[in-house]
Each structure stands twice: as structure tokens, then as C-alpha cells.
Amino acid sequence: MADSHAKMTQATPQEVIISLVAGLLAPLLAIFLIVQLILGIQGSHIADNSSEAAQKATLERIKPFATLAAVDANAPRVERSGQEIYTAVCSSCHDSGALGAPKFNNKGDWAGRLGKGFDTLLAHAINGFNQMPARGGDADLSDVEVARAVAHLANSAGGSFKAPEAAAPAAVAVAAKPDPAKGAAIYEANCVACHGAGVAGAPKLGDKAGWSARLDKGYDTLYASALNGIGSMPAKGGSADLSEADLANAVAYMIKESGGKL
């Protein structure tokens, strides 16, 4: 009877293999599902670098902290308008009313201040007042620029102040009796780099068509332009050490060689 029971419970090789495969299949399936779940989670967190918004964000992250701008120390200063100064310097506080600053275009904030008069408001802006630093924190602003910004800001809230106009250019003392003959050497040493080839729109020496309209302005005007700078040409052609007498001779030489008369 024991023999018959052993025969009944003995498993065949095929049954053993099936049992092993079935036993391994469940954990393998579980591992596969876990891996798929992990891959799906990682895929949902991959940054989208193709969209316009993603590209803008990348550019914002990698943009330089500062930029270097070359400024010609001899170039004449160009004073900005009141609106330009307000936008660049004043708006950071006066747009939002930060630190108690009276807000732009807010008549309630300015009602008591306008009655103090323009001179008082200007003095506060130049010297600083309460939490506002002198010149709004920009020490490079001229008094005229500050005055224009004050007028622009106060007038937005009902003021009627007149912004100062640009100062008239100082009269230029023209050198007496320039000598074109002496100007030839000065031209070769200082002016030929631009006027020889017409760089940056400079009228070429001897080009009567290029000089025609300029010659009509007269020697005094051409000399003043060369002395102070005009358009792309810096003051004294970029030669700060050039004497006014030598400059006058160079201008006279170029005028004569280009068909003009002194």
C-alpha cells in the first residue's frame, strides 16, 4: 500500500519544470511592472527643451551678469529727457510706491507735495529726502536731468512744471588765420584714417560731391564740428592732445583740398 501511495504522489519532470517556471514568472512580472513604473515617473520629469518657453528660460539662466560697453570719454554728453530718466532711474520706486515714494500719476500721493513748489521738490531730488537717496541713487545724473525727471513725475499727478530745456552750446572760439599748408601734416597724422577712405560716413578728402553740402556751412561750422565732434566723429577726431591751432589747420587743409574756400 505504501508503494501505491508513492506512485500516486511522484511528479513527472514536466510537472517539475512547469512548477519552477510558474514560480519564477510571478516575481519576474512584478519586477517588470516596477521597472516600467520607474521609467514612467522619470519620463514625466524630463525637462522640455524644445518649447519656446523652455528656450527662453534657458537663455535667462545663462545670460551674462554684466555687459561691457566702451564709452568715448571725449564724446559730448547727451542729457536725457525726463521720461527717459524716470524710466531708467525713478520708476523702480515711484511706480510701486516703494519706501513711501509718491507714485507716478497718483494725484492723492502728490497733492501735498505739489504745493511746496518745483524748487523744493528739485532740492529734495538732488540732495535726497527721507529714504530717497540723492539723485535717486544715480550720481551721474546732471542737475538738468534730475529737474526734467522731477517735472515729468510731478506733472503726471497734476503738476504744471516746465522741464528745463537743453543749454545752448557754448560759442566756439575759432582759430584765426588757419594755414592749410601746415594742415597737411596734421591731416596725415590724425585724420587720414577716416577721411582717406570715408570710414563711418566721413567725407573723403578731395571728394567734392561728399563735401559740397558741408562746405556751404562755412569754415566756422566745420571747425566747431571737428572740435566738439559730430555724428560718428569724436571730438578732435579722437586725438584729444591735438591743439586747436593744429586742428584748425587740418580743417582748412581738408576744405581747400575738397574744393572749398576759406
C-alpha positions in Angstrom: 0.0 0.0 0.0 3.0 2.3 0.7 4.3 1.6 -2.8 1.0 2.5 -4.4 0.9 5.8 -2.4 4.5 6.7 -3.6 3.5 6.1 -7.2 0.5 8.4 -6.9 2.5 11.4 -5.4 5.6 11.2 -7.6 5.8 14.2 -10.0 6.9 13.9 -13.6 9.9 16.0 -14.9 7.4 18.1 -17.0 5.4 18.9 -13.9 8.6 20.0 -12.1 9.6 22.3 -14.9 6.1 23.8 -15.1 6.2 24.4 -11.3 9.5 26.1 -11.5 8.5 28.4 -14.4 5.3 29.3 -12.7 7.2 30.1 -9.5 9.6 32.4 -11.4 7.0 34.1 -13.6 5.3 35.9 -10.8 8.4 37.7 -9.4 9.6 38.5 -12.9 6.3 40.0 -13.8 6.4 42.1 -10.6 9.9 43.3 -11.4 8.9 44.2 -15.0 6.0 46.3 -13.7 8.1 48.1 -11.2 10.7 49.0 -13.8 8.0 50.3 -16.1 6.6 52.4 -13.3 10.0 53.9 -12.5 10.7 54.7 -16.2 7.3 56.4 -16.5 7.9 58.6 -13.4 11.4 59.6 -14.8 9.9 60.4 -18.2 7.4 62.7 -16.7 10.2 64.8 -15.1 12.4 65.2 -18.2 12.7 68.9 -19.0 11.0 70.2 -22.1 13.8 71.8 -24.0 12.0 72.2 -27.3 9.3 74.6 -26.4 9.7 78.4 -26.8 9.1 78.9 -23.1 11.9 76.4 -22.2 14.3 78.0 -24.6 13.6 81.5 -23.1 14.1 80.1 -19.6 17.5 78.6 -20.7 18.6 81.9 -22.2 17.6 83.7 -19.0 19.7 81.3 -16.9 22.8 81.5 -19.0 22.7 85.3 -19.8 25.8 87.2 -18.5 25.6 89.1 -15.2 27.0 92.2 -16.8 27.9 93.7 -20.1 30.9 95.8 -21.1 30.3 99.0 -23.0 33.0 101.1 -24.5 32.4 104.8 -23.9 34.4 107.6 -25.5 35.5 109.9 -22.7 35.8 112.7 -25.2 32.3 112.4 -26.6 30.0 115.2 -25.7 27.4 114.4 -23.0 23.9 114.0 -24.3 21.4 114.8 -21.5 18.3 112.6 -21.5 14.7 113.6 -21.3 12.6 113.5 -18.1 10.7 110.4 -19.3 14.0 108.6 -20.1 15.4 109.4 -16.6 12.2 108.4 -14.9 12.1 105.0 -16.7 15.8 104.3 -16.1 16.2 105.5 -12.5 13.0 106.6 -10.8 10.4 104.0 -11.8 11.7 101.3 -9.6 10.3 103.2 -6.5 7.7 105.6 -7.9 5.8 103.0 -9.9 5.0 100.9 -6.9 5.4 103.5 -4.1 8.3 101.6 -2.5 9.7 103.1 0.7 6.9 105.7 0.8 7.7 107.2 -2.6 4.7 109.1 -4.1 3.5 107.0 -7.0 3.5 108.1 -10.6 0.2 109.5 -11.9 -1.3 109.3 -8.3 -2.8 112.7 -7.5 -3.5 111.7 -3.9 0.1 111.0 -3.2 1.2 114.3 -4.8 -1.5 116.6 -3.5 0.5 117.9 -0.5 3.9 117.8 -2.3 3.0 119.9 -5.4 2.2 122.9 -3.1 5.8 123.0 -2.0 6.8 124.2 -5.4 9.2 123.0 -8.0 12.4 124.4 -6.4 11.8 122.4 -3.1 10.9 119.2 -5.0 14.1 119.6 -7.1 16.2 120.2 -4.0 14.9 117.1 -2.4 15.6 115.1 -5.5 19.2 116.4 -5.9 20.2 116.2 -2.2 18.0 113.3 -1.1 15.0 113.3 1.2 13.8 110.8 3.8 14.5 107.4 2.3 15.2 108.7 -1.2 18.9 108.9 -2.0 20.5 111.9 -3.7 19.7 112.0 -7.4 17.6 108.9 -7.0 20.7 106.8 -6.4 22.3 107.7 -9.8 25.2 110.0 -9.0 25.9 110.5 -12.7 22.7 112.4 -13.3 23.1 116.1 -14.0 21.0 118.8 -12.3 19.2 119.4 -15.6 18.4 115.7 -15.9 17.1 115.5 -12.3 15.0 118.6 -13.0 13.5 117.1 -16.1 12.6 113.8 -14.2 11.0 115.8 -11.3 8.9 117.8 -13.7 7.8 114.6 -15.6 6.9 112.8 -12.4 5.1 115.7 -10.7 3.2 116.7 -13.9 1.9 113.1 -14.2 -0.1 113.8 -11.0 -1.5 117.2 -11.9 1.6 119.5 -11.7 2.3 122.1 -14.3 6.0 122.5 -14.0 8.1 123.3 -17.1 11.1 121.0 -17.6 14.4 122.9 -18.3 15.5 123.0 -21.9 18.9 121.9 -23.1 21.5 124.6 -22.5 22.7 126.4 -25.6 26.1 125.2 -26.8 28.9 127.4 -25.8 30.4 129.5 -28.5 33.4 128.0 -30.1 36.5 130.3 -30.4 37.7 129.8 -34.0 41.4 129.9 -34.5 42.5 132.9 -36.5 44.0 132.6 -40.0 44.3 128.8 -40.3 47.1 127.6 -42.6 46.2 124.8 -45.0 49.8 124.2 -45.8 50.5 123.3 -42.2 47.4 121.3 -42.0 48.6 118.7 -44.5 50.9 117.0 -42.0 48.2 117.2 -39.2 45.8 115.5 -41.6 48.2 112.7 -42.4 48.9 112.1 -38.7 45.4 112.3 -37.3 42.6 112.4 -40.0 43.6 110.2 -42.9 42.4 107.0 -41.2 38.8 108.0 -41.6 38.8 110.8 -44.2 41.1 108.9 -46.6 38.7 106.0 -47.0 35.4 107.5 -45.9 35.1 105.4 -42.8 31.8 105.7 -40.8 30.5 108.2 -43.3 33.4 110.7 -43.1 33.7 112.8 -46.3 36.7 111.7 -48.2 39.5 114.2 -48.9 39.1 115.6 -52.4 35.5 114.3 -52.8 33.8 117.4 -53.9 30.4 115.7 -54.0 30.8 114.5 -50.5 31.9 117.9 -49.3 29.5 120.1 -51.2 26.7 120.4 -48.6 29.3 120.7 -45.8 31.2 123.5 -47.5 28.0 125.5 -47.6 28.0 125.6 -43.8 31.2 127.6 -43.8 34.6 127.1 -42.1 33.5 128.2 -38.6 30.8 125.5 -38.5 33.1 122.8 -39.8 35.8 123.7 -37.4 33.2 123.6 -34.5 32.1 120.2 -35.6 35.7 118.9 -35.7 36.4 120.4 -32.3 33.3 119.1 -30.4 32.6 116.0 -32.5 29.5 115.3 -34.7 27.8 112.2 -35.8 30.2 109.3 -35.6 33.3 111.6 -35.4 34.6 112.1 -31.9 35.9 115.4 -30.6 39.1 116.4 -32.3 38.8 113.3 -34.4 39.7 111.2 -31.4 43.1 113.0 -30.9 42.5 114.6 -27.5 46.0 116.0 -27.4 45.7 117.9 -30.7 45.9 121.6 -30.2 43.1 123.8 -31.5 45.5 125.6 -33.8 46.6 122.3 -35.4 43.0 121.2 -35.7 42.1 124.5 -37.4 44.9 124.0 -39.9 43.8 120.4 -40.6 40.2 121.5 -41.2 41.4 124.3 -43.5 43.5 121.8 -45.5 40.6 119.4 -46.0 38.3 122.3 -47.1 40.9 123.6 -49.6 41.6 120.1 -51.0 37.9 119.4 -51.4 37.1 122.5 -53.4 36.2 124.9 -50.7 37.4 128.4 -49.9 38.3 129.9 -46.6 
